[in-house]
Amino acid sequence: MKFGLYNAILRDRPLPEALEVIGGLGLTGIELNSGGFLPAVHLPTFDDILESDAAGDDFLGLFDGTGVEIAGLNCNGNPLHPDQAIGDRHAEDVRRSIRLANRLGQQRVVTMSGLPGGEPGASRPNWIVNAWNSAALDVLDYQWHVAESLWREIDREAADLGVKVALELHPQNLVFNPAGIRELLERTDATSIGVELDASHLFWQQMDPAVVQDLGQLVFHAAAKDVRVNPAAAVHGVLDNRFRRMRPDEARTNLGGDEWVNEWPTDAAWDFVALGRGHDVAYWSTWLAALHAVDPDMLVNIEHEDVSLGRIEGIEVAAAVLLDAARRAGIDT
């Protein structure tokens, strides 16, 4: 099992400096963003690598002597977005990332299943949270039809290049739980699509390590991020939806087209936090043990989104808990 960091939190600094930070914390891998919601800032020669062996060798040479190696590519986005300006670009990012992974000797590309609109001609995605009525099932039937075509094609491309595509079980996507990934695989007969297990999105859905055991060999890759459920959940529930639209004059993150990240509720029902601030080290050791049983060579990469901690501070906290949990689980670090 190898432990690293998803590089999005270090996108404010050049790759050599990011590698120095990662290696200094006892981590050995960097999961490189390769498109989707975020630009591929640490892959400036992306296009060249797709065409030139020399460019690929030059890029891989940047890792020599650092003690850190590439631990997968990540192009989280919405490849099924009904706005083609977003959906088509994100889908192409997935395809390009698969080709790049092959060129760099990587076997894992992390992304999301995406989410279509609810009917033909829609311009916005439509997430069916609880399909208790027939109209909701009609929407899902349409969305699965849209998803089948794209993911059947991407599975074929990934298989041809020896790459596995790991879908993050992320709410506001068509696939956000074990039933969803099984539905996708049944509909497409995919053999190179599985799961990137980001524990945080499972925690706030009230799931636990049993998910790892349930999915078994469908787990291709893992993220280490925690969630803390707050007292406000007693009033607002885990589907707390009190987000604020940010103004154009505020610093905000673009998600493609004219879509932007909203501001989180100040007294949110739950928050993303660094490892150990939602679940203790003992809990994380059981999670890692379950992952290790599925694949002793599993890549587990920290994703830092704890807004109460600085960029480096949050990674330090998470890395200490992750490595301690691994030792408690009897896993070499």
N, C-alpha and C positions, 0 to 999 in steps of 0.2 A: 504494500500500500504506500502511496506517495502523497505528500501533503504540500499544497502550494497556495497560490493566491490568484483570484480573478483580477486582472489588471485595471479594471475600470476606475478604481479608487485612486490609482497612481497615474491617471492620464494627464495630470498637470506637470509631469516631469518626463525627461527623455528616458528611453528604454534602459540604457546602461545604469542610470541612477535607480530606476525601479528594480532592476535585478539586484543591485547592491542592498536595497532595503529588504527585499525578500530573502536573500541569502543570509543577511545579518540576523534574521529572526529564526533561523534554523529550518526554513522551508526550502524545498528543492524544485518547485515547479511554478510556472506562470501560465495561466490560461489567458490567451490573447484575444481581445475583442477584434472581430473581423467584419464588423458591419452591423446592420439592423438599426436599432434605436440609437446607437452611439457610433461615431466614426472610428475607424481602425488606426488610431494615432500612433501605435507602436509597430505598424506595418506600412511604413512609407513607401516601400518598394513592392507592394502587393502585386501590382500588374506585371512588374518585371519578373517576379518570381514565377508567375504562371507561365511565362514564356522562356525563361532562361535558367538553365542549371547553375550557371555562374552566379546569378543574382541570388538564387536559393542558398548556395554555398556561402556567399558573402553574409547573408542574413544569419544563417546558423552559426557563422563564425563569431558573431557578437556574443554568443553564450559561452564560448570557450573560456575555461578557467573561472567562471562565475559560481559554479556549484549549483546553478539553476538551469533547468531545461524547459522546453515548451511542454505544457501539460494540457493540451487540447486547445481548440479554437471556440469562440463564443460569438454568435451573431443573433442574439435574442431580438426579436421584432415581431411583426404581424404579417407573415407572408400570405395570409388569406384576407387581408383588409379589402373591403369592397371599393375603396378609393384606389384606383390603379396606380396613382402617383406614389402611394405608400406600399400597397400590397405587391405590386410587380417588382419594385426596387428591393423590398425585403426578401422576396422569394429568390431574386437573382443573387442577393448577398448569400443566401444559404447555398446555392449552387456553386458560387465562386469560392465559398469557404470550404466546401467539400473538395474542390479541385486544389485549393491551396494546401489543405491538410495532406492530400496525397503527395504533393510536391515537397512538403517539409517532413515527410515520414511520420505524420500524425494519423491517429486512427479514431479520433473523437471530435465531433462538431456538436456543440450545444446550441440549441435554439428553442423556439416555442412552436406549438402546433398552429398558432394563429386563430383568428376568429372572424368569420365572414359576417356580412349583414344578415338580416333575418328573412329576406325575400329578394327576388330579382329586382334590380334597379336601386337597391338600398345604397346609401353612401356612408353609413356609419355601422360599425360592428354592433352585434346584438348578443349579449351574454345571457343565456337562459340559466338562471341559478337553480330554479326548482320547477320542474316541468309537471306541475299538478293538473294542468288543463290541456285539452287536445290542441289548442292553437300553439302552445309552446312546443308540443311534439312535432307539429307541422314545421315550425321554424327549425328545429333540430334535424328533421329529415332533409330539409333543403341544405342546411349547413354541412351535414355529413356528405351530401352529394358533391358539394363544392370542394370539401377537403380531400375526398377520395382521389380525385384526379391529380391534384398537386402532389400529394404524398406518395402515391403509387409511382409517379415519375421520379421524384427525388430519391425514393428507396432504390430504384433501379440504377440511378446515377451513382449513388453511394456504394452500392454493392459492386459495381463495375470497377470502382477505384479502391476497394478495400477499406472503406471508411464507415464507421457507425455514427448515426445521427441520434443524439440524446435529447429528447424533448423534456423541458422543464415543466413539471406539473404545476402550472401557474394559473390561478384564477384569472378571469377575463380572457380565457382561451377555451377553445372547444375541448381540448384535453387538459384536465386539471386534477384528475384523480385516477386511481387504478382502473376503474371501469372504463374511463375514457380512452386510455392507451390501448386497452384490450379491444375496444370497439374499433379503433382506428386500424389495428393490426388485422382484425378479422375482416374488415371491409377491403383492405388493400393487399392482403397476403404478404405484407412487408417482412423482410428478414434482416434488414439493416437499420431498423428504427426501434428505439427503446426509450429509456427514461434517464434523465439527469435528475437525481434525487436531491432537490433543494429542501432541506428539512424545514426551513422557516415557513414556507407556504403550506406545508402539511400541518405544522404545529397550530397555526391559527384556524385551520379547518378541524382541529381536535383529533388529528392523527398522531401516531407514534411509531416506534421502530417496527411494529407489526407490519407496516406497509412494506418495509424492505423484505421481510420474510414472505409476504404475499406475492410480491413482484418477482423475487428471485433473480433469474438470469436476464430478466428484462431491464435490470438496473445496469446501465453502462458507465455511469459517471456520477459524481456527487459534489454538492456544494455545502459548505459549512457556514451557516448563518442562523442566528437565533431569533426567537420572538418572545416578547414578554406580554402576557395578557394583563391588562391594567384594571383597576377597580371600575373604570367607566364601562367596561363590558357588561356589568350588571344592569346597566340602563340602556346602553346602545347596542349590545350584542356584537358578535364577531363580524357582522356585515355592516358595521359602522360606516356611514356614507356621507359624513359631514365635511367633505373636502371643499376648499375654496379655489375658484378659478383665479389664476394669477394674471395680472395686468401686463400688457406688452412692455411697459417701462421697468418691470421687475426682472431680476435675474431668474430665468426659467429654462428648463430643458426641453428642447424640441424632440418629438417622437416621430416626426415625418409629416410632410404636408403642413396643415395648420392645426396639428395636435400637439399639446404641451402637457407636461407634468403639472398636476395641481398641488396646492399646499395641503399638507396633512393636518388633521384636527389637532389643536393644541392639547386637548385632553382625550386623546385617541383611546379607543377600546383596547387596542394592541399596538405595539411598536416593533419594528425591526431593531434588534440590539446585537451587540457583539456576543460571541459565544460565552456562556457562563452567566450572562445577565438575565437569561430567561429560564435556562435549564442548567443544572449544576454539572460539574465534571463527571460525576458518576453516571448521570443520565447520558451524557455524550459518549462515554465509554461503551455503553450498551448499544448505542447507535452505530458506532464504528465497528464493534464486534459483529453486528448484523451485516454490515457492508462487507467486512473482511470475509465472512463466511460465503458471501456471494462471489466475490472476486478478490483474492489476496493482493492483486496488483491494481486495485481500484484507485483512480485519481480522485482525491478529495481536496477541493480548493476553497479557501476562505473567500466569502463575498462580504465586504464591509459596507453596511448601510445604516450604522448607528449614528444618528445625527447629533447625539449628545457627546460624542467623542471625536477628536480630530482624526485626520486621515491616518497618520502614523500611529497615534495612540490607540485607535480602534483595532488596527491590525496587530499591534503588540498584545493587546488583551486577548484577542481571538486566537492568535498563534500559541500563546502560553496555555490556554485551556485545551486547544486541539491536541497539542503534543502531549500534554499531561494525560488527557483522556486516552490517547493511543497507548501510552505506556501502561496505564491501568488495565487496558484491554489486552495487554500482552502483544501489542503490535510494534514491530521495529520502526524506529523513526530515523 
